[in-house]
Amino acid sequence: MNQIVIIGNLGANPELRYTQSGKPLVTMNVATNRKVRDEEVTTWHHVEVWDKLAENSAATLAGGTRVIVVGRQEQFSWEDKKTGEKRTKTIIVASDIGVSLSRATASVEKA
């Protein structure tokens, strides 16, 4: 089973766009932090959100919001056309997103 859960802060507002077929897609970056030898280390996660969840995310979330993202991890590899080097990108495709209430309040409106 490929399932990942992260809790972190949005680096910026979610970016909503539509594919050529009209399917909504949001991309966003989520920062997670952890302590390593008394030093805080930040890891950035690229998250893709599709369909109605994408539209709801774009309408609800803003940069700095603490979120809980549930999804699956995917990895893509390709060869850079200019350098010939192999490149790899790992993303999280979200199946659900929630606002963390540990540091904020939220009001819920049924969509």
VMD Tcl script that builds the backbone (N, CA, C; Angstrom):
set m [mol new atoms 333]
animate dup $m
set s [atomselect $m all]
$s set {name element resname resid chain x y z} {
  {N N MET 1 A 0.846 -1.176 0.000}
  {CA C MET 1 A 0.000 0.000 0.000}
  {C C MET 1 A 0.892 1.240 0.000}
  {N N ASN 2 A 0.631 2.159 -0.880}
  {CA C ASN 2 A 1.410 3.387 -0.995}
  {C C ASN 2 A 0.583 4.534 -0.440}
  {N N GLN 3 A 0.771 4.840 0.837}
  {CA C GLN 3 A 0.057 5.955 1.446}
  {C C GLN 3 A 1.032 6.748 2.293}
  {N N ILE 4 A 0.940 8.058 2.170}
  {CA C ILE 4 A 1.812 8.953 2.919}
  {C C ILE 4 A 0.946 10.025 3.574}
  {N N VAL 5 A 1.329 10.428 4.781}
  {CA C VAL 5 A 0.648 11.507 5.492}
  {C C VAL 5 A 1.719 12.491 5.933}
  {N N ILE 6 A 1.524 13.760 5.584}
  {CA C ILE 6 A 2.440 14.798 6.056}
  {C C ILE 6 A 1.634 15.910 6.704}
  {N N ILE 7 A 2.261 16.559 7.673}
  {CA C ILE 7 A 1.684 17.726 8.324}
  {C C ILE 7 A 2.719 18.825 8.216}
  {N N GLY 8 A 2.328 19.935 7.585}
  {CA C GLY 8 A 3.277 21.026 7.395}
  {C C GLY 8 A 2.581 22.294 6.968}
  {N N ASN 9 A 3.373 23.282 6.596}
  {CA C ASN 9 A 2.855 24.595 6.227}
  {C C ASN 9 A 2.983 24.829 4.732}
  {N N LEU 10 A 1.947 25.433 4.146}
  {CA C LEU 10 A 2.000 25.785 2.730}
  {C C LEU 10 A 3.008 26.909 2.529}
  {N N GLY 11 A 3.869 26.749 1.533}
  {CA C GLY 11 A 4.869 27.766 1.240}
  {C C GLY 11 A 4.288 28.983 0.540}
  {N N ALA 12 A 3.182 28.806 -0.165}
  {CA C ALA 12 A 2.525 29.889 -0.902}
  {C C ALA 12 A 1.084 29.473 -1.154}
  {N N ASN 13 A 0.308 30.352 -1.742}
  {CA C ASN 13 A -1.063 30.000 -2.096}
  {C C ASN 13 A -1.067 28.859 -3.112}
  {N N PRO 14 A -2.031 27.956 -3.021}
  {CA C PRO 14 A -2.142 26.892 -4.021}
  {C C PRO 14 A -2.350 27.496 -5.411}
  {N N GLU 15 A -1.761 26.864 -6.418}
  {CA C GLU 15 A -1.889 27.348 -7.803}
  {C C GLU 15 A -2.871 26.449 -8.548}
  {N N LEU 16 A -4.030 27.016 -8.903}
  {CA C LEU 16 A -5.066 26.276 -9.615}
  {C C LEU 16 A -4.944 26.528 -11.107}
  {N N ARG 17 A -4.967 25.446 -11.878}
  {CA C ARG 17 A -5.036 25.558 -13.330}
  {C C ARG 17 A -5.867 24.397 -13.846}
  {N N TYR 18 A -6.170 24.428 -15.117}
  {CA C TYR 18 A -6.993 23.379 -15.721}
  {C C TYR 18 A -6.228 22.742 -16.875}
  {N N THR 19 A -6.326 21.425 -16.978}
  {CA C THR 19 A -5.684 20.723 -18.086}
  {C C THR 19 A -6.432 21.041 -19.373}
  {N N GLN 20 A -5.882 20.617 -20.498}
  {CA C GLN 20 A -6.535 20.868 -21.785}
  {C C GLN 20 A -7.926 20.241 -21.838}
  {N N SER 21 A -8.120 19.150 -21.100}
  {CA C SER 21 A -9.433 18.498 -21.083}
  {C C SER 21 A -10.378 19.119 -20.050}
  {N N GLY 22 A -9.907 20.152 -19.337}
  {CA C GLY 22 A -10.759 20.850 -18.377}
  {C C GLY 22 A -10.695 20.315 -16.957}
  {N N LYS 23 A -9.775 19.400 -16.682}
  {CA C LYS 23 A -9.655 18.810 -15.351}
  {C C LYS 23 A -8.882 19.765 -14.427}
  {N N PRO 24 A -9.443 20.106 -13.244}
  {CA C PRO 24 A -8.749 21.011 -12.324}
  {C C PRO 24 A -7.536 20.339 -11.672}
  {N N LEU 25 A -6.463 21.133 -11.538}
  {CA C LEU 25 A -5.220 20.665 -10.916}
  {C C LEU 25 A -4.652 21.794 -10.068}
  {N N VAL 26 A -4.346 21.488 -8.826}
  {CA C VAL 26 A -3.654 22.422 -7.944}
  {C C VAL 26 A -2.272 21.856 -7.663}
  {N N THR 27 A -1.282 22.725 -7.712}
  {CA C THR 27 A 0.056 22.355 -7.248}
  {C C THR 27 A 0.395 23.257 -6.071}
  {N N MET 28 A 1.072 22.680 -5.102}
  {CA C MET 28 A 1.484 23.450 -3.935}
  {C C MET 28 A 2.682 22.778 -3.296}
  {N N ASN 29 A 3.419 23.559 -2.527}
  {CA C ASN 29 A 4.570 23.045 -1.802}
  {C C ASN 29 A 4.293 23.132 -0.316}
  {N N VAL 30 A 4.570 22.033 0.384}
  {CA C VAL 30 A 4.332 21.945 1.821}
  {C C VAL 30 A 5.667 21.715 2.512}
  {N N ALA 31 A 5.956 22.535 3.509}
  {CA C ALA 31 A 7.193 22.420 4.272}
  {C C ALA 31 A 6.938 21.650 5.557}
  {N N THR 32 A 7.726 20.606 5.785}
  {CA C THR 32 A 7.689 19.896 7.057}
  {C C THR 32 A 9.017 20.147 7.768}
  {N N ASN 33 A 8.964 20.195 9.102}
  {CA C ASN 33 A 10.160 20.478 9.899}
  {C C ASN 33 A 10.414 19.364 10.895}
  {N N ARG 34 A 11.688 19.148 11.183}
  {CA C ARG 34 A 12.072 18.191 12.214}
  {C C ARG 34 A 13.370 18.659 12.842}
  {N N LYS 35 A 13.594 18.212 14.056}
  {CA C LYS 35 A 14.818 18.572 14.778}
  {C C LYS 35 A 15.882 17.505 14.542}
  {N N VAL 36 A 17.074 17.961 14.209}
  {CA C VAL 36 A 18.231 17.087 14.064}
  {C C VAL 36 A 19.369 17.732 14.848}
  {N N ARG 37 A 19.752 17.093 15.939}
  {CA C ARG 37 A 20.825 17.606 16.799}
  {C C ARG 37 A 20.628 19.079 17.146}
  {N N ASP 38 A 19.477 19.393 17.686}
  {CA C ASP 38 A 19.121 20.749 18.116}
  {C C ASP 38 A 19.054 21.752 16.964}
  {N N GLU 39 A 18.977 21.282 15.745}
  {CA C GLU 39 A 18.837 22.165 14.585}
  {C C GLU 39 A 17.571 21.775 13.838}
  {N N GLU 40 A 16.796 22.772 13.421}
  {CA C GLU 40 A 15.566 22.494 12.696}
  {C C GLU 40 A 15.880 22.332 11.202}
  {N N VAL 41 A 15.408 21.225 10.645}
  {CA C VAL 41 A 15.629 20.921 9.232}
  {C C VAL 41 A 14.277 20.942 8.525}
  {N N THR 42 A 14.212 21.660 7.403}
  {CA C THR 42 A 12.980 21.768 6.630}
  {C C THR 42 A 13.078 20.927 5.370}
  {N N THR 43 A 12.018 20.152 5.088}
  {CA C THR 43 A 11.912 19.394 3.848}
  {C C THR 43 A 10.693 19.912 3.094}
  {N N TRP 44 A 10.882 20.193 1.797}
  {CA C TRP 44 A 9.787 20.669 0.963}
  {C C TRP 44 A 9.207 19.519 0.172}
  {N N HIS 45 A 7.873 19.426 0.146}
  {CA C HIS 45 A 7.156 18.373 -0.566}
  {C C HIS 45 A 6.298 19.010 -1.662}
  {N N HIS 46 A 6.450 18.527 -2.888}
  {CA C HIS 46 A 5.615 19.003 -3.991}
  {C C HIS 46 A 4.339 18.166 -3.975}
  {N N VAL 47 A 3.179 18.839 -3.917}
  {CA C VAL 47 A 1.890 18.150 -3.816}
  {C C VAL 47 A 1.031 18.519 -5.022}
  {N N GLU 48 A 0.416 17.498 -5.635}
  {CA C GLU 48 A -0.564 17.703 -6.698}
  {C C GLU 48 A -1.934 17.291 -6.178}
  {N N VAL 49 A -2.937 18.100 -6.519}
  {CA C VAL 49 A -4.309 17.861 -6.073}
  {C C VAL 49 A -5.209 17.958 -7.301}
  {N N TRP 50 A -6.088 16.979 -7.480}
  {CA C TRP 50 A -6.914 16.908 -8.684}
  {C C TRP 50 A -8.407 17.035 -8.382}
  {N N ASP 51 A -9.151 17.389 -9.406}
  {CA C ASP 51 A -10.615 17.378 -9.427}
  {C C ASP 51 A -11.214 18.324 -8.391}
  {N N LYS 52 A -12.331 17.925 -7.763}
  {CA C LYS 52 A -13.046 18.791 -6.825}
  {C C LYS 52 A -12.168 19.157 -5.626}
  {N N LEU 53 A -11.317 18.227 -5.184}
  {CA C LEU 53 A -10.408 18.517 -4.077}
  {C C LEU 53 A -9.473 19.661 -4.455}
  {N N ALA 54 A -9.083 19.737 -5.708}
  {CA C ALA 54 A -8.224 20.830 -6.176}
  {C C ALA 54 A -8.952 22.167 -6.075}
  {N N GLU 55 A -10.181 22.208 -6.563}
  {CA C GLU 55 A -10.948 23.455 -6.516}
  {C C GLU 55 A -11.235 23.877 -5.081}
  {N N ASN 56 A -11.588 22.928 -4.222}
  {CA C ASN 56 A -11.839 23.240 -2.812}
  {C C ASN 56 A -10.573 23.734 -2.123}
  {N N SER 57 A -9.441 23.124 -2.440}
  {CA C SER 57 A -8.164 23.532 -1.849}
  {C C SER 57 A -7.810 24.952 -2.257}
  {N N ALA 58 A -7.975 25.264 -3.545}
  {CA C ALA 58 A -7.652 26.607 -4.027}
  {C C ALA 58 A -8.554 27.661 -3.395}
  {N N ALA 59 A -9.808 27.311 -3.165}
  {CA C ALA 59 A -10.763 28.256 -2.590}
  {C C ALA 59 A -10.574 28.439 -1.088}
  {N N THR 60 A -9.954 27.469 -0.421}
  {CA C THR 60 A -9.888 27.459 1.036}
  {C C THR 60 A -8.523 27.810 1.606}
  {N N LEU 61 A -7.458 27.312 0.984}
  {CA C LEU 61 A -6.122 27.381 1.580}
  {C C LEU 61 A -5.346 28.607 1.121}
  {N N ALA 62 A -4.424 29.042 1.974}
  {CA C ALA 62 A -3.547 30.173 1.654}
  {C C ALA 62 A -2.147 29.861 2.164}
  {N N GLY 63 A -1.180 30.544 1.614}
  {CA C GLY 63 A 0.197 30.365 2.052}
  {C C GLY 63 A 0.321 30.512 3.553}
  {N N GLY 64 A 1.111 29.652 4.165}
  {CA C GLY 64 A 1.315 29.670 5.611}
  {C C GLY 64 A 0.363 28.789 6.386}
  {N N THR 65 A -0.727 28.348 5.759}
  {CA C THR 65 A -1.700 27.496 6.440}
  {C C THR 65 A -1.062 26.156 6.788}
  {N N ARG 66 A -1.313 25.698 8.008}
  {CA C ARG 66 A -0.832 24.379 8.421}
  {C C ARG 66 A -1.850 23.348 7.948}
  {N N VAL 67 A -1.387 22.368 7.164}
  {CA C VAL 67 A -2.278 21.393 6.547}
  {C C VAL 67 A -1.841 19.963 6.855}
  {N N ILE 68 A -2.795 19.074 6.736}
  {CA C ILE 68 A -2.557 17.634 6.812}
  {C C ILE 68 A -2.875 17.088 5.431}
  {N N VAL 69 A -1.893 16.483 4.789}
  {CA C VAL 69 A -2.055 15.951 3.439}
  {C C VAL 69 A -1.956 14.434 3.491}
  {N N VAL 70 A -2.959 13.767 2.929}
  {CA C VAL 70 A -2.960 12.310 2.793}
  {C C VAL 70 A -2.925 12.014 1.307}
  {N N GLY 71 A -2.070 11.096 0.909}
  {CA C GLY 71 A -2.001 10.767 -0.508}
  {C C GLY 71 A -1.045 9.631 -0.781}
  {N N ARG 72 A -0.636 9.536 -2.044}
  {CA C ARG 72 A 0.331 8.512 -2.444}
  {C C ARG 72 A 1.553 9.205 -3.024}
  {N N GLN 73 A 2.680 8.570 -2.852}
  {CA C GLN 73 A 3.929 9.120 -3.356}
  {C C GLN 73 A 4.212 8.545 -4.740}
  {N N GLU 74 A 4.615 9.416 -5.673}
  {CA C GLU 74 A 4.975 8.987 -7.014}
  {C C GLU 74 A 6.321 9.576 -7.376}
  {N N GLN 75 A 7.078 8.822 -8.154}
  {CA C GLN 75 A 8.399 9.273 -8.574}
  {C C GLN 75 A 8.491 9.206 -10.090}
  {N N PHE 76 A 9.050 10.261 -10.685}
  {CA C PHE 76 A 9.209 10.329 -12.125}
  {C C PHE 76 A 10.682 10.498 -12.448}
  {N N SER 77 A 11.144 9.829 -13.491}
  {CA C SER 77 A 12.528 9.963 -13.935}
  {C C SER 77 A 12.548 10.311 -15.410}
  {N N TRP 78 A 13.512 11.134 -15.803}
  {CA C TRP 78 A 13.694 11.494 -17.203}
  {C C TRP 78 A 15.141 11.903 -17.420}
  {N N GLU 79 A 15.504 12.033 -18.669}
  {CA C GLU 79 A 16.843 12.471 -19.017}
  {C C GLU 79 A 16.782 13.922 -19.465}
  {N N ASP 80 A 17.626 14.770 -18.854}
  {CA C ASP 80 A 17.685 16.175 -19.211}
  {C C ASP 80 A 18.200 16.295 -20.643}
  {N N LYS 81 A 17.438 16.952 -21.507}
  {CA C LYS 81 A 17.796 17.056 -22.924}
  {C C LYS 81 A 19.063 17.870 -23.153}
  {N N LYS 82 A 19.318 18.855 -22.288}
  {CA C LYS 82 A 20.496 19.708 -22.463}
  {C C LYS 82 A 21.776 19.048 -21.956}
  {N N THR 83 A 21.698 18.442 -20.758}
  {CA C THR 83 A 22.914 17.899 -20.137}
  {C C THR 83 A 23.051 16.394 -20.286}
  {N N GLY 84 A 21.951 15.705 -20.606}
  {CA C GLY 84 A 21.987 14.251 -20.689}
  {C C GLY 84 A 21.940 13.570 -19.332}
  {N N GLU 85 A 21.863 14.364 -18.251}
  {CA C GLU 85 A 21.817 13.811 -16.895}
  {C C GLU 85 A 20.435 13.249 -16.588}
  {N N LYS 86 A 20.437 12.187 -15.771}
  {CA C LYS 86 A 19.173 11.616 -15.325}
  {C C LYS 86 A 18.615 12.478 -14.194}
  {N N ARG 87 A 17.340 12.822 -14.285}
  {CA C ARG 87 A 16.651 13.629 -13.280}
  {C C ARG 87 A 15.543 12.794 -12.655}
  {N N THR 88 A 15.250 13.087 -11.395}
  {CA C THR 88 A 14.191 12.397 -10.682}
  {C C THR 88 A 13.388 13.415 -9.880}
  {N N LYS 89 A 12.087 13.232 -9.862}
  {CA C LYS 89 A 11.212 14.105 -9.081}
  {C C LYS 89 A 10.225 13.232 -8.331}
  {N N THR 90 A 10.055 13.510 -7.047}
  {CA C THR 90 A 9.092 12.803 -6.214}
  {C C THR 90 A 7.990 13.772 -5.827}
  {N N ILE 91 A 6.743 13.340 -5.986}
  {CA C ILE 91 A 5.599 14.177 -5.629}
  {C C ILE 91 A 4.644 13.386 -4.746}
  {N N ILE 92 A 3.742 14.097 -4.122}
  {CA C ILE 92 A 2.632 13.484 -3.402}
  {C C ILE 92 A 1.363 13.848 -4.161}
  {N N VAL 93 A 0.588 12.849 -4.550}
  {CA C VAL 93 A -0.714 13.075 -5.173}
  {C C VAL 93 A -1.742 12.941 -4.051}
  {N N ALA 94 A -2.364 14.054 -3.700}
  {CA C ALA 94 A -3.249 14.094 -2.534}
  {C C ALA 94 A -4.587 13.424 -2.805}
  {N N SER 95 A -5.038 12.641 -1.813}
  {CA C SER 95 A -6.386 12.082 -1.855}
  {C C SER 95 A -7.293 12.805 -0.860}
  {N N ASP 96 A -6.676 13.520 0.103}
  {CA C ASP 96 A -7.439 14.315 1.061}
  {C C ASP 96 A -6.516 15.353 1.686}
  {N N ILE 97 A -7.085 16.488 2.029}
  {CA C ILE 97 A -6.334 17.573 2.664}
  {C C ILE 97 A -7.208 18.177 3.736}
  {N N GLY 98 A -6.612 18.456 4.879}
  {CA C GLY 98 A -7.341 19.114 5.950}
  {C C GLY 98 A -6.501 20.212 6.564}
  {N N VAL 99 A -7.164 21.141 7.203}
  {CA C VAL 99 A -6.484 22.205 7.926}
  {C C VAL 99 A -6.182 21.694 9.324}
  {N N SER 100 A -4.954 21.867 9.774}
  {CA C SER 100 A -4.576 21.459 11.118}
  {C C SER 100 A -5.158 22.445 12.124}
  {N N LEU 101 A -5.852 21.917 13.119}
  {CA C LEU 101 A -6.470 22.764 14.137}
  {C C LEU 101 A -5.600 22.896 15.380}
  {N N SER 102 A -4.356 22.410 15.317}
  {CA C SER 102 A -3.470 22.524 16.474}
  {C C SER 102 A -2.992 23.958 16.684}
  {N N ARG 103 A -3.025 24.784 15.623}
  {CA C ARG 103 A -2.543 26.160 15.734}
  {C C ARG 103 A -3.514 27.189 15.156}
  {N N ALA 104 A -4.712 26.749 14.785}
  {CA C ALA 104 A -5.671 27.673 14.167}
  {C C ALA 104 A -7.083 27.146 14.365}
  {N N THR 105 A -8.047 27.985 14.047}
  {CA C THR 105 A -9.440 27.553 14.012}
  {C C THR 105 A -9.905 27.609 12.564}
  {N N ALA 106 A -10.985 26.938 12.272}
  {CA C ALA 106 A -11.514 26.927 10.918}
  {C C ALA 106 A -13.028 26.826 10.969}
  {N N SER 107 A -13.669 27.351 9.956}
  {CA C SER 107 A -15.105 27.132 9.826}
  {C C SER 107 A -15.307 26.254 8.594}
  {N N VAL 108 A -16.230 25.336 8.699}
  {CA C VAL 108 A -16.462 24.358 7.632}
  {C C VAL 108 A -17.754 24.699 6.925}
  {N N GLU 109 A -17.676 24.724 5.608}
  {CA C GLU 109 A -18.856 24.957 4.767}
  {C C GLU 109 A -18.976 23.785 3.824}
  {N N LYS 110 A -20.095 23.109 3.845}
  {CA C LYS 110 A -20.281 21.948 3.004}
  {C C LYS 110 A -20.304 22.357 1.532}
  {N N ALA 111 A -19.493 21.673 0.732}
  {CA C ALA 111 A -19.399 22.005 -0.699}
  {C C ALA 111 A -20.447 21.272 -1.501}
}
mol reanalyze $m
mol bondsrecalc $m
mol representation Tube
mol addrep $m
